């Protein structure tokens, strides 16, 4: 088992950041860790990387207890925190060389991680001269420097433009060929493109933990409808078999129904009964964003 978390609880004053959290991750898995801001993602990652300790429960990385065997955990984990701390006045190779000395790895490894993360064209520059995308590559190169078995990446694509996101995604995917990766992100497309499995956390509790394809299996009927006039939430709530609704605009709604019966005729009847016209009615496939909204009550 690469990562094992058992009944972890963490308090910040009177606020419970993590509430009896448990899960395990097998060697070689790429697992996405999703949740709203303040859900407890960064807190758990800091516990797994020994930056902070839990109030109760236990956790282990590669069989090493995060409380009792911190040094062994640090040796087996590559960590990229949400706010990537870098020495901007150092050159790329100088920075990686400093950290290579800390990890007691050979200088040849610096060239390996520069090549792996696509840093070669910018490796002669100071870190402060690099774009945010290349600074993230430096952070990833540093996390990979000691060839850890586990990578823990906290929001690795935050603040990047679409092209940079694709580039970092490819770096992560390549790195994951022989490592366990546990990453948090707000970008659903990242999880769908990279991850085998998804864990969703909200208010410090695990709400879902499954293979990506299992989470997005269609168990509900999802319909997007546009009316010609504004429709109130109370009126929408009167629809039969309604599981949840998402107001896109005053006239546009995403509706999920717990029935296999085609609900489009019912929507047409609903519109007619309430003096409305349906300008557009589309059935949608259930995707990760829909699952996330359900699990975190963002309706």
KAFENZI-V518537 format. One line per field, one symbol per residue. ss: DSSP state (h for helix, s for strand, l for the rest). burial: I if it has 16 or more other C-alpha atoms within 10 Angstrom, else O. Layout:
ss: ???
burial: ???
//
This chain:
ss: llssssssssssllsssssssssssllllsssssllllllhhhhhhhhlllllllssssssllssllllhhhhhhhssssllllllllllshhhhhhhhhhhhllllhhhhhhhhhlllhhhlllshhhllhhhhhhhhhhhhhlllllssssslllllllhhhhhhhhhhhhhhllllssssslllhhhhhhhllssssssllssssssshhhhlllllssssssslllllhhhhlllllssssssllllssssssllllllhhhhhhhhhhllllssssssslllhhhhhhhhllll
burial: OIIIIOOIIIOOOOOIIIIIIIOOIOIIIIIIIIIIOOIIIIIIIIIIIIOOIIOOOIIIIIOIIIIOOIOOIIOIIIIIIOOOOIOOOOIIIIIIIOIIOOOOOOOOIIIOIIOIIIIOOIIOOIIOOIOIIIIIIIIIIIIIIIIIIIIIIIIIIIOIOOOIIOIIIIIIIOIIOOIIIIIIIIOOOIIIOIIIIIIIIIIIIIIIIOOIOOIIOOOIIIIIIIIOOOIOOOOIOOOOOIIIIIIOOOIIIIIIIOOOOOIOOOIOOIIOOOOIIIOOIOIOOIIIOIIIOIIIOOO
//
